[in-house]
Each structure stands twice: as structure tokens, then as C-alpha cells.
């Protein structure tokens, strides 16, 4: 009776909860986990959590399923773990969550698995879970569900101060996506990128689809150092996003330019500078952020690939 009550509670709470055995195979998956990630229990049960389902990454771009998995760690030493990470949603984008992991013991005190509880962290109001009022629909891009260019033109000029940062972003080789997979899949990729950007921001930040495969992010109350860190985090999160398709896994990268708005310029002038820096990132090989002081060092997977290519070239 008591066990049934516990399971009923776990099934109905809003937090995501899942259990794994000592091989990290998922043995329990609640409704909260399904709502947050988009994955039904039938999608994940008996699969290893390291098989590329959730793929935890941290702010530094570290793939925790390969190095630093909290579920694996608690089974090794029995000590609880807490972390802020980004999970992979079934629709491709990244989701910011806080996770708590604990070991599961049997009646003899032996560790037989672990449990993770994850709660969605707050991000910008344009993230997937946010509600948009009917009077705001004209300002929402129908494909990505983030702000559109009209929203930017109506709201950004009043925000213009010397503590406003702008990041101009373009999807690399997006034409190849449409040509290879078709326009409906191209729209799904646009949504994946738009929602990944929205989920990688603070609550006050504003992501918009500027047009085509271009995006603009406005970050109020920020300094130059924090701006390039935020821009690099967004690049990294897109790099770690993917869309599963019947023809294979689809990934994209982005190039970006990041500037602080100056006291003596308009938003349009600042955008022109950000656009120029974005094209500088393209010339440097794409999948890169360029700030006013030059290219920003990559984090995560792209940095690992860059280091490998350098070692290969130098050997």
C-alpha cells in the first residue's frame, strides 16, 4: 500500500523523476519528465540514459553523459549530487533544469541504481513553456515561437543604453538543410535553434527571429565580458542540439557577432556592427562568436574538435 502511494505521488508531481539501474538503464519515467522533455515513457524505458536521449551538458559545454554523469557518480560513492544543466528535448532544443541525484539502496543497503529529480529553471518569457497573450500574437514568430522582427523594432530602441548587449546570429549553411531535408524540416530546425536560444537566456533577455535564418538576442543590464560569455553559451547550446529525422540526425552550427550598444549610436547602428562581426565569424570558419575584441574561445565540443584538428595538422 505504501509503495503504491509513493509511486502515485511520483507519477503526479510536476518535477521530472526517473530511475536507472547500475547500467544506467532507465527503469522508471514519470509524467513530469514526459512534460518537460517531450519523451514518453515508451521512448526511454530500458534505454541507457547515456544513449543520447537527454544528454546533459553544463554551461561549459561538457557532455556529462560522457564525463561527470551525476547518476553514475552517486552510484560510485553514495553521495548526492546537485547541478544546473541543459537537457535535450525530443523536438531538438535544449532545456535548462536543476537536477538532484541520489543513490537507490536495496534492503541490504547495497546500491542498486540511482534516481534523478529535475526541475525546469526559469528562462526568457519566449521559452516554450511560457504563455503569450492574444494581444501579443502579432509580435510572435509563428515558426520559432519567439519574438519576431516587428517585436524587436517596437521594443529595442527604448532599451538602448550603454549596458545593452546585442548578439546577431546566423545558422551556418542553412540552405543545405532545406535542400537536403525539405522546408518543413528546415522550419523544425529553425524552431530548434530559436527555442535553444530562448532557453539559454535570462528572464529579461529578448530573443527574436530577425528573418530567414537570422536571429537577434538583446541582453539588457550586461557588460562586455558577460555578453561574450552569454553569446558563447548560446553557440555551444546550439552545437549540442539535434533533430532526429527518419533520414538521420540533423545538427547545425551558428555564427554570431556580439556588441555593446554605445551611448552615441542607435540600435540600427549597433546592429550593423554586430552583423559585421557575425560575418567575420563566417570568414573565420563559422561555428564561432566574434566580439568587439575579436573571436571568442570556443567551449565544449567545438573546442575539442578544434584542438583535435590542430593536433592532426601539427603531427
MOBELSUL-V805502 format. One record per pair of residues at least 4 apart in sequence whose C-alpha atoms are under 7 Angstrom apart, sorted by the first residue. I is the first residue (numbers start at 1). J is the second residue. D is the distance in whole Angstrom. If there is no record, write none. Layout:
BEGIN
i=I j=J d=D
i=I j=J d=D
END
This chain:
BEGIN
i=1 j=5 d=6
i=2 j=6 d=6
i=3 j=7 d=6
i=4 j=8 d=6
i=5 j=9 d=6
i=6 j=10 d=6
i=7 j=11 d=6
i=8 j=12 d=6
i=9 j=13 d=6
i=10 j=30 d=7
i=11 j=30 d=5
i=11 j=31 d=6
i=12 j=31 d=7
i=13 j=32 d=6
i=14 j=32 d=5
i=15 j=32 d=5
i=15 j=33 d=7
i=15 j=117 d=7
i=15 j=118 d=6
i=15 j=119 d=5
i=16 j=30 d=6
i=16 j=32 d=4
i=16 j=33 d=4
i=16 j=36 d=7
i=16 j=117 d=6
i=16 j=118 d=5
i=16 j=119 d=6
i=17 j=29 d=6
i=17 j=30 d=6
i=17 j=32 d=7
i=17 j=33 d=6
i=17 j=116 d=6
i=17 j=117 d=5
i=17 j=118 d=7
i=18 j=26 d=7
i=18 j=28 d=5
i=18 j=29 d=5
i=18 j=30 d=6
i=18 j=115 d=6
i=18 j=116 d=6
i=18 j=117 d=7
i=19 j=26 d=6
i=19 j=27 d=5
i=19 j=28 d=5
i=19 j=29 d=7
i=19 j=114 d=6
i=19 j=115 d=4
i=19 j=116 d=7
i=20 j=24 d=5
i=20 j=25 d=5
i=20 j=26 d=4
i=20 j=27 d=5
i=20 j=113 d=5
i=20 j=114 d=6
i=20 j=115 d=6
i=21 j=25 d=5
i=21 j=26 d=7
i=21 j=27 d=7
i=21 j=112 d=6
i=21 j=113 d=4
i=21 j=114 d=7
i=22 j=112 d=6
i=22 j=113 d=5
i=24 j=48 d=5
i=24 j=49 d=6
i=25 j=46 d=5
i=25 j=47 d=5
i=25 j=48 d=4
i=25 j=49 d=6
i=26 j=44 d=7
i=26 j=45 d=5
i=26 j=46 d=5
i=26 j=47 d=6
i=26 j=48 d=6
i=26 j=49 d=6
i=27 j=45 d=6
i=27 j=46 d=6
i=28 j=45 d=7
i=29 j=33 d=6
i=29 j=41 d=6
i=30 j=34 d=7
i=31 j=35 d=6
i=32 j=36 d=6
i=33 j=37 d=6
i=34 j=38 d=5
i=34 j=39 d=5
i=34 j=40 d=5
i=37 j=88 d=7
i=37 j=89 d=5
i=37 j=90 d=6
i=38 j=89 d=6
i=38 j=90 d=5
i=39 j=43 d=6
i=39 j=90 d=6
i=40 j=44 d=7
i=41 j=45 d=6
i=49 j=53 d=6
i=49 j=54 d=7
i=50 j=55 d=7
i=50 j=65 d=5
i=53 j=88 d=7
i=54 j=87 d=5
i=54 j=88 d=5
i=55 j=63 d=7
i=55 j=65 d=6
i=55 j=87 d=6
i=55 j=88 d=6
i=56 j=63 d=6
i=56 j=64 d=5
i=56 j=65 d=6
i=56 j=85 d=6
i=56 j=86 d=6
i=56 j=87 d=5
i=57 j=61 d=6
i=57 j=62 d=5
i=57 j=63 d=5
i=57 j=64 d=6
i=57 j=85 d=6
i=57 j=86 d=5
i=57 j=87 d=7
i=58 j=62 d=6
i=58 j=84 d=7
i=58 j=85 d=5
i=58 j=86 d=6
i=59 j=233 d=7
i=60 j=299 d=6
i=60 j=300 d=6
i=61 j=236 d=6
i=61 j=299 d=6
i=61 j=300 d=4
i=61 j=301 d=7
i=62 j=300 d=5
i=63 j=67 d=6
i=64 j=68 d=5
i=64 j=69 d=5
i=65 j=69 d=5
i=69 j=73 d=6
i=70 j=74 d=6
i=70 j=81 d=6
i=70 j=101 d=6
i=71 j=75 d=6
i=71 j=101 d=6
i=71 j=114 d=6
i=72 j=76 d=6
i=73 j=77 d=7
i=74 j=78 d=5
i=74 j=79 d=5
i=74 j=80 d=6
i=74 j=81 d=7
i=74 j=101 d=7
i=74 j=102 d=6
i=74 j=103 d=5
i=75 j=103 d=6
i=75 j=111 d=6
i=75 j=113 d=6
i=75 j=114 d=6
i=78 j=103 d=6
i=80 j=101 d=6
i=80 j=102 d=5
i=81 j=100 d=6
i=81 j=101 d=5
i=81 j=102 d=7
i=82 j=99 d=6
i=82 j=100 d=5
i=82 j=101 d=6
i=83 j=98 d=6
i=83 j=99 d=5
i=83 j=100 d=7
i=84 j=97 d=6
i=84 j=98 d=4
i=84 j=99 d=6
i=85 j=96 d=6
i=85 j=97 d=6
i=85 j=98 d=6
i=86 j=94 d=6
i=86 j=95 d=5
i=86 j=96 d=4
i=86 j=97 d=6
i=87 j=94 d=6
i=87 j=95 d=5
i=87 j=96 d=7
i=88 j=92 d=6
i=88 j=93 d=6
i=88 j=94 d=5
i=88 j=95 d=6
i=88 j=241 d=7
i=89 j=93 d=5
i=89 j=94 d=6
i=89 j=95 d=7
i=91 j=192 d=7
i=91 j=243 d=6
i=92 j=192 d=5
i=92 j=241 d=6
i=92 j=242 d=5
i=92 j=243 d=5
i=93 j=192 d=5
i=93 j=193 d=7
i=93 j=195 d=6
i=93 j=196 d=5
i=93 j=241 d=6
i=94 j=196 d=5
i=94 j=199 d=7
i=94 j=237 d=7
i=94 j=241 d=6
i=95 j=199 d=6
i=96 j=120 d=6
i=96 j=121 d=5
i=96 j=199 d=6
i=97 j=118 d=6
i=97 j=119 d=5
i=97 j=120 d=4
i=97 j=121 d=5
i=98 j=118 d=5
i=98 j=119 d=5
i=98 j=120 d=6
i=98 j=121 d=6
i=99 j=116 d=7
i=99 j=117 d=6
i=99 j=118 d=4
i=99 j=119 d=7
i=100 j=116 d=6
i=100 j=117 d=5
i=100 j=118 d=6
i=101 j=114 d=7
i=101 j=115 d=6
i=101 j=116 d=4
i=101 j=117 d=6
i=102 j=114 d=6
i=102 j=115 d=5
i=102 j=116 d=7
i=103 j=111 d=6
i=103 j=113 d=6
i=103 j=114 d=4
i=103 j=115 d=6
i=104 j=111 d=6
i=104 j=112 d=6
i=104 j=113 d=5
i=104 j=114 d=5
i=104 j=115 d=7
i=105 j=109 d=5
i=105 j=110 d=5
i=105 j=111 d=4
i=105 j=112 d=6
i=106 j=110 d=5
i=106 j=111 d=7
i=106 j=112 d=6
i=122 j=203 d=7
i=123 j=127 d=7
i=123 j=198 d=7
i=123 j=199 d=5
i=123 j=200 d=7
i=123 j=201 d=6
i=123 j=202 d=5
i=123 j=203 d=5
i=124 j=198 d=6
i=124 j=199 d=7
i=124 j=201 d=6
i=124 j=202 d=6
i=124 j=203 d=4
i=124 j=204 d=6
i=124 j=205 d=6
i=124 j=206 d=7
i=125 j=130 d=6
i=125 j=203 d=6
i=126 j=130 d=6
i=126 j=145 d=7
i=126 j=146 d=5
i=126 j=198 d=6
i=127 j=195 d=6
i=127 j=198 d=5
i=127 j=199 d=6
i=128 j=195 d=7
i=132 j=136 d=6
i=133 j=137 d=7
i=136 j=140 d=7
i=139 j=147 d=6
i=139 j=148 d=6
i=139 j=150 d=6
i=139 j=151 d=5
i=140 j=145 d=6
i=140 j=146 d=6
i=140 j=147 d=5
i=140 j=148 d=5
i=141 j=145 d=5
i=141 j=146 d=6
i=141 j=147 d=6
i=141 j=148 d=5
i=141 j=209 d=7
i=143 j=187 d=6
i=143 j=191 d=6
i=144 j=190 d=6
i=144 j=191 d=4
i=144 j=194 d=5
i=144 j=195 d=7
i=146 j=194 d=7
i=146 j=207 d=6
i=146 j=208 d=6
i=146 j=209 d=7
i=147 j=151 d=6
i=147 j=207 d=6
i=147 j=208 d=4
i=147 j=209 d=6
i=148 j=152 d=7
i=148 j=208 d=5
i=148 j=209 d=5
i=148 j=210 d=6
i=149 j=153 d=6
i=149 j=208 d=6
i=149 j=209 d=6
i=149 j=210 d=5
i=150 j=154 d=6
i=151 j=155 d=6
i=152 j=156 d=5
i=152 j=208 d=7
i=156 j=160 d=7
i=157 j=267 d=6
i=160 j=164 d=6
i=160 j=261 d=7
i=160 j=267 d=7
i=161 j=261 d=6
i=161 j=263 d=6
i=162 j=260 d=7
i=162 j=261 d=5
i=162 j=262 d=5
i=162 j=263 d=6
i=163 j=220 d=6
i=163 j=221 d=5
i=163 j=222 d=5
i=163 j=223 d=6
i=163 j=260 d=7
i=164 j=218 d=7
i=164 j=219 d=6
i=164 j=220 d=4
i=164 j=221 d=6
i=164 j=222 d=6
i=164 j=260 d=6
i=164 j=261 d=6
i=165 j=218 d=6
i=165 j=219 d=5
i=165 j=220 d=6
i=165 j=222 d=6
i=165 j=227 d=6
i=165 j=259 d=6
i=165 j=260 d=4
i=165 j=261 d=6
i=166 j=217 d=6
i=166 j=218 d=5
i=166 j=219 d=6
i=166 j=258 d=6
i=166 j=259 d=5
i=166 j=260 d=6
i=167 j=216 d=6
i=167 j=217 d=5
i=167 j=218 d=7
i=167 j=231 d=7
i=167 j=256 d=6
i=167 j=257 d=6
i=167 j=258 d=4
i=167 j=259 d=7
i=167 j=274 d=6
i=168 j=215 d=6
i=168 j=216 d=5
i=168 j=217 d=7
i=168 j=256 d=5
i=168 j=257 d=5
i=168 j=258 d=7
i=168 j=274 d=6
i=168 j=275 d=6
i=168 j=278 d=6
i=169 j=214 d=6
i=169 j=215 d=5
i=169 j=216 d=6
i=169 j=254 d=7
i=169 j=255 d=6
i=169 j=256 d=4
i=169 j=257 d=7
i=169 j=278 d=7
i=170 j=213 d=6
i=170 j=214 d=5
i=170 j=215 d=6
i=170 j=254 d=6
i=170 j=255 d=5
i=170 j=256 d=6
i=171 j=213 d=6
i=171 j=214 d=7
i=171 j=253 d=6
i=171 j=254 d=4
i=171 j=255 d=7
i=172 j=252 d=7
i=172 j=253 d=6
i=172 j=254 d=5
i=172 j=255 d=7
i=172 j=286 d=7
i=174 j=178 d=7
i=174 j=213 d=7
i=175 j=179 d=6
i=176 j=180 d=6
i=177 j=181 d=6
i=177 j=186 d=6
i=178 j=182 d=5
i=178 j=183 d=5
i=178 j=186 d=5
i=181 j=185 d=6
i=182 j=186 d=6
i=183 j=187 d=6
i=184 j=188 d=6
i=185 j=189 d=6
i=186 j=190 d=6
i=187 j=191 d=6
i=188 j=192 d=6
i=189 j=193 d=6
i=190 j=194 d=6
i=190 j=213 d=7
i=191 j=195 d=6
i=192 j=196 d=6
i=193 j=197 d=6
i=193 j=238 d=6
i=194 j=198 d=6
i=195 j=199 d=6
i=196 j=200 d=6
i=196 j=237 d=7
i=196 j=238 d=6
i=197 j=201 d=7
i=197 j=207 d=7
i=197 j=234 d=6
i=198 j=207 d=6
i=200 j=234 d=6
i=201 j=205 d=6
i=205 j=218 d=6
i=205 j=219 d=5
i=205 j=220 d=6
i=206 j=217 d=6
i=206 j=218 d=5
i=206 j=219 d=7
i=207 j=216 d=6
i=207 j=217 d=4
i=207 j=218 d=6
i=208 j=215 d=6
i=208 j=216 d=5
i=208 j=217 d=6
i=209 j=214 d=6
i=209 j=215 d=4
i=209 j=216 d=6
i=210 j=214 d=5
i=210 j=215 d=5
i=210 j=216 d=6
i=211 j=215 d=7
i=222 j=226 d=6
i=222 j=227 d=6
i=223 j=227 d=6
i=224 j=228 d=6
i=224 j=260 d=6
i=225 j=229 d=6
i=226 j=230 d=6
i=227 j=231 d=6
i=228 j=232 d=6
i=228 j=258 d=7
i=228 j=291 d=6
i=229 j=233 d=6
i=230 j=234 d=6
i=231 j=235 d=6
i=231 j=258 d=7
i=231 j=289 d=7
i=232 j=236 d=6
i=232 j=289 d=6
i=232 j=298 d=7
i=233 j=237 d=6
i=234 j=238 d=6
i=235 j=239 d=6
i=235 j=254 d=6
i=236 j=240 d=6
i=236 j=299 d=7
i=236 j=300 d=7
i=237 j=241 d=6
i=238 j=253 d=6
i=239 j=252 d=7
i=239 j=253 d=5
i=241 j=251 d=7
i=242 j=249 d=7
i=242 j=250 d=6
i=242 j=251 d=5
i=243 j=249 d=6
i=243 j=250 d=5
i=243 j=251 d=7
i=244 j=248 d=6
i=244 j=249 d=5
i=244 j=250 d=6
i=245 j=249 d=6
i=245 j=250 d=7
i=253 j=287 d=5
i=254 j=286 d=7
i=254 j=287 d=5
i=254 j=288 d=7
i=255 j=278 d=6
i=255 j=281 d=6
i=255 j=282 d=6
i=255 j=286 d=5
i=255 j=287 d=5
i=255 j=288 d=5
i=255 j=289 d=6
i=256 j=278 d=4
i=256 j=281 d=6
i=256 j=288 d=6
i=256 j=289 d=5
i=256 j=290 d=6
i=257 j=274 d=5
i=257 j=275 d=6
i=257 j=277 d=4
i=257 j=278 d=4
i=257 j=289 d=6
i=257 j=290 d=5
i=257 j=291 d=6
i=258 j=274 d=5
i=258 j=290 d=6
i=258 j=291 d=5
i=258 j=292 d=7
i=259 j=274 d=6
i=259 j=291 d=6
i=259 j=292 d=6
i=261 j=270 d=6
i=265 j=269 d=6
i=265 j=270 d=7
i=266 j=270 d=6
i=267 j=271 d=6
i=268 j=272 d=6
i=269 j=273 d=7
i=270 j=274 d=6
i=271 j=275 d=6
i=272 j=276 d=6
i=273 j=277 d=6
i=274 j=278 d=6
i=275 j=279 d=6
i=276 j=280 d=6
i=277 j=281 d=6
i=277 j=290 d=6
i=277 j=291 d=7
i=278 j=282 d=7
i=278 j=290 d=7
i=279 j=283 d=6
i=280 j=284 d=6
i=280 j=290 d=7
i=281 j=285 d=7
i=281 j=286 d=5
i=281 j=288 d=5
i=281 j=289 d=6
i=281 j=290 d=6
i=282 j=286 d=4
i=289 j=295 d=6
i=289 j=296 d=5
i=290 j=294 d=5
i=290 j=295 d=4
i=290 j=296 d=6
i=291 j=295 d=6
i=291 j=296 d=7
i=298 j=302 d=6
i=298 j=303 d=5
i=299 j=303 d=5
i=300 j=304 d=7
i=301 j=305 d=6
i=302 j=306 d=6
i=303 j=307 d=6
i=304 j=308 d=6
i=305 j=309 d=6
i=306 j=310 d=6
i=307 j=311 d=6
i=308 j=312 d=6
i=309 j=313 d=6
i=310 j=314 d=6
i=311 j=315 d=6
END
